[in-house]
Structures are given as C-alpha cells and as structure tokens.
Amino acid sequence: MKIETLTNLIGGELINRPYISEVVHFTDEVNEVRRGSCFFAKKTADIPQAIKSGAYAIISERQLDVLDKEIAWIVVDSFKKAIFNIFKYENLKNKVYLTDKITLMLIKAMNLDKRVVVLETEKDFLKAINLTDKFLIMNEKDNGGVFANTEKLKSKKINLEYLTLFKSKYKEYELNLPLVYKNSFSKALKFFEDNEVKFSYEFEIARFKPVFVNQFLEEVEYGKSEKVIITGIKNDEIFFDELNYIVENTKHAKTIFANSSKMLQKPFNFAVAVGFDFQPKIKEEKGLFDD
C-alpha cells in the first residue's frame, strides 16, 4: 500500500517526508516486523527494534521523535480505527461469513487452517489484512451493515447423539459438546466441508464447561465427583435454550443457578455459574507427616 494512500485512509498525519513509498505488511508485534512492515507502535520502547527489523512505517497515537527520516512516521487518533479502516479497504471484495456466537466459538476451536480468521479483535483484523487467500467470519450482530458482500452460515441435517450432559457423538467421534449446541455445530461443520477447510473433532469451548469439585469447591478429576459446576454461561440470547436443556436432563439431581460464588455454598449436584467466572479452590496436597 502506498504511503499516501495509507495516510489518507487512516486519517493520519504524516510528520516527515520519507524516502520509502509503500508498505507491504502490517503488525503491532515487534517480533513480527520484517522488511516493508507498517508497525503500530503501541509501546514506544519497541520502535528501535522495529526499525532495525525493517519497518517502513511507524504509526503512533502521539507525536514521536523521528529516529529514521527514510521511513514514514504517521500519527493517528486511534489504532483501532486505523486498523479497521485498512481492513475494510483491503477486503472490499472479500466475502465475510456471518453467524452466531456459539458457531464462532466452534469454528475457532475446530479450525486447523490458517486461512480461516474469526474477526473479533484488532489482532484478528491485522491477521486478515496480511492474508491473500482467506475465509473471514464474524458475529452477525457485529456487522451492522458495514460489509456488503456477506453470507450467513446455514445449518445442515446431522445425526448428533446425546451421550452425557456435556458430551455428544457424531458418527464415530465422541465430542466435548453438549447436545444443546447441535444447530451451531451443524453450521460449523457445513462451513468446513463446503469450503474444504481442514478441521478437528477434538475440541473444547469455554462455554458450558464442566468443573468437577469436592465439598470444599476444590477441583477434582473429571467424573470423580457428584458435584459439577457448569462455567462459561451468560444470561444472553442462548441462555434459555441452555437452561431448558439443563433442567430437562438433570431432573433427578439437585440443580441450582448461581450468579455469585456465595451461592455455591448451597447443596447441589449441578450448579450453573451464570455471569461470573468461577475459580475452583486449589486442593492442598498433604505432606508425609500431616494428619
């Protein structure tokens, strides 16, 4: 990308007249800088190393001393806005796949192909900018009509069997996946298969993750306790599906829904931690002469 185009695109101020005319790579990690890189200098201390590694442009949110007059020095109001504007410019013709949050989690967890980029953070957008061959995916709620060339991921008919509250079976594969996420799993599967993208059935997601604990809320080995805390649950658009699934499949157990650690002091077999991060206590190992 030409320096003039870059500066105008990000609404930046070019504070010198550089010898170089363009950049070919974008990063905010100094150890990823190579010859021709545009470096987003979030840490001033990284700039000398970036220049040494071959950066052709330094972008900053504040005025800096020009250490090398041959490269471009650009000041912007916001790294986030600058990165997003570059991404939009570089991906005007690329299709963006849209889907729900659980399908995004599954695609990230199952994916084995570097071409697949789930767009959530600045680093994701930077990664996408630098790829030529790519599959871009984002939460449909985050699009806001920004991208015109979009496709919504669709589900396919699959036979997913219930094994336990936390596991299901697809063909010969035992999955760490509650059956409640069947529809999202089918969408992820269809995406991988339709685009011939490599993926794995050995995956876990942070949502609906079981933590087996003892009476002191200390974590124990999977399946070695009758007390389980279900973590990663939020009170959002998916919650009532999860709630109904849990109630339906734990009818003969004591199930509680907790919005704080204090509520976990109550008796339970299954406890759903809603809207907070449960951290199990560390089980202390007894010494040789301890009682």
N, C-alpha and C positions, 0 to 999 in steps of 0.2 A: 504494500500500500504506500502511495506517495505521501511524503510528509505533509504537503499542503492539504491533501485530501483528509489525512488523519486529523490534523489540527482543526479543520473546519467541522469535521464530523463530530468531534467530541466537544466542540465549543471551547477549545483551549487557547491559551496564549503562548505562542512560540517566542521565547525570550532571547533567542540568538539567531544567527544566520548560519546554519550548519552546512558542512561540505557534503554530507551524505544526502540522498534524495528520497530514499524509501526504506521501509522495514518489511520483513518477511515472516515475523513470528512475534507472538505476544505472550507475556508471562508476568506473574507477580512473585515468582520464586527465583531467588538469585542463583540457585544451583541448576536452574533450567535455562539460564541465559546462554545464548550462542551467538555466533556472528550474524548480525542482521536483526537481532531481537529488539522489540519495544518493551522496555521494562517499567512496570508500575511500581514505583519506589515507595512502598508502604513503610519501610524502615530506611532512614537516611544513611545509616551505617553500612547498608548493603550496596550503595551506589558505586563506590570504588571497585568492588569486586565485579559488579555488573559491567562496568566499562572495560575492565581487564578481560572479561569473558567474551566481549564482542558486541555489547549493546549498541544499537544505532540510534536509540531514542530513550530518553528518561522522562517519565510522566510523574508529576508530583501534585499534591494538593496545596503546596505552599512554595513560595519563592526559594530557590536554592542557588548556591554559588555554582557557576558554570565551570566544571572541572576539566572538560574537554570540549573545545569550541567546534570540533569537526562533527560531533553528533548533535542531534536535536534535543532541546530541553523545552518541555511543554508543561504549563501549569493549568490544572483543571479545578473545577469546583468540587467534583465528586468522582472518585474512582468507579463506584458502582454504575453511575450514569454513563460514564465514558465507555466502560467495558460493554454495557448493554447496547449502546449506540453502534459500536464497532461490530458486535454480534449481529444486530439487525441488518447492517449494511452488507456484511459478508454472507448472510443467509436469506436474502430476499427471495431467492428462487428455490431454496431447500424446503422440503415438506417438514412440518412439525406435527408429530403424532400427539393427540390429546387423550387423556384418560383420567381415572380416579386415583386417589392417594394410595389405596391398597395395591392396585395393579402396578403403580410406580415402584412401591416397595418390593414387590415380587420380581419385577424386571431387573431392578438393581441387584437383588440377591441372587437371581438365577443366571444373569448375564456373564458370558465368558468372552465377549467380543469387544475390542477396544473402539470399534466404530459406533457403539451404542452410547449415547450421552443422555442421561436424565438431567434435565435443566432445573436446578434448584438453587444453586449458589453461584457466586461470582466465578469461582474456580471451574464450575461446570461450563459456564459461558465462554471462559477463556479456552478451555479444552476444545470446545466445539469450533471456535474461531480457527484453531490451528489444524483442524482435520479437513481433508478434502472429501473423502468418502465417509459418510456418517448417517446415523439414524438419530434424529432429535426427538425427544419425548418430554412432555411436561404435563403438569396438573391442568386439567381443563379449566379449573377455576382461576388459574393464574394468567391465562391467555389474554382475557379482556379485549379480544378483537385486534390485538397487536399484529398477529400473523395471519395473513390471508390464505396461504397455502397450507391448510391443515387437514388432518384426517383423524376421526375419532376411532379409537380401537374398539373392535367388536368382539363379542364372545363367540364361542363355538360349542357345540354339543359334545360333552365329555362324560365319561363314567368315572366319577370320583367317589370312592367308597369311604365311609366312616370307619375308623379304627378305634380311636380314643377321642376324648375331648380336644386333644392337641395334635392328633395325627390323622392322616388320611392315606389312601392308597390309590395310585393311578397306574394302571397296567401292572407291571411287576415292581413298581417303585413305591417304597414307604416314604411318605413326605412329612416333614415337620410343618404341617399346615392344617389348621382347623377347617372342618368342612364348611363353616360359615363363609369362607372366602372362595368358594368354588367358582363363582362367576368371574371374579378378578383373576383367578388362576387360569381360567379358560381363555381370557383375553390376552394374558401374558403369553400363554402357550401358542395361541394363534399368531401373535406378533412374531415370535421367534421362528415358527415354522413357515409362515408366509414369506418372510424375508431371508430365510435360510441363514439365520444367525445362530451361532453356537451358544448353547446354554447347558446348565446342570440341574439335575433334580435334587442334588444335595445342597440344600439351602436352609436358612432360617431368617425370619424377620423379627424385628424388635417388638412388633405389636402382638398381643395375645401370647406372650412368652411365659411359660410356667416356671416358677421358682419353688422348689420343694423345701420346706422348712420344718424344723422341730418345734417343740413347745416354747422355746426361747427365741423364735424367729431367726434362728441360725440356719443358713443354707446347708442342705444335705444333698447327697447324690440323687440324681433323677429317679423318681419312682420309689425312693426309700422312706417315704413318709406319707401319712394320710392328710397332711396339711399342705395345701398348694396356694401360692399367691400368683394371680394372673396379672402380669405387668404390661405396660405399654398402651393401656386403654385410655381413650379420651372421650369426653362427652361431646361427640360431634355427630355428623350425619350417619356414621356407621354404627354408632353405639347401640341403638335399639335392636338392630339385627344381631349384634353380639350378645346383648342382654337376653333376648329371646332364645338364642342358641344355647347359652349357658343354663338358663332356667330349665329348658326342655331336657337337657342332657345331664342335669345334676339333681333330679327330683328326689332321689333317696339319700342326699347328702346335705349337710349344713352349709349353705352358701350365703355369703354376705357381700355387700358392695360398700367399699370403704373409700372415702375421699381424703383420708389422712392416716398417718401411721398409728395414731392413737386408737383408731377403730379396729386395728388388727389385734388388739388385746382381747377382743371378744372371741368366744369359741367359734371355730369354723373348720370345715374340710376344704372348701374352696373360698378364697377371698379375692375379689376383683378390685385391684387398686386403680381407681378412676381419677385421672387428672393429676397424679403426683408420682414421682419416681421413688419406688420402694427400694431401699438399700438393705439387704439382709445383714444381720449382725455377723461378725467374724467368729467362727467357732474356735474357741481356745483349746489347743492340744495340751492334755495333761502331761506333766513331767513324770519321770520314773518313780519319784517318791511322793507324788501328790495323791491325796485321798480321792 
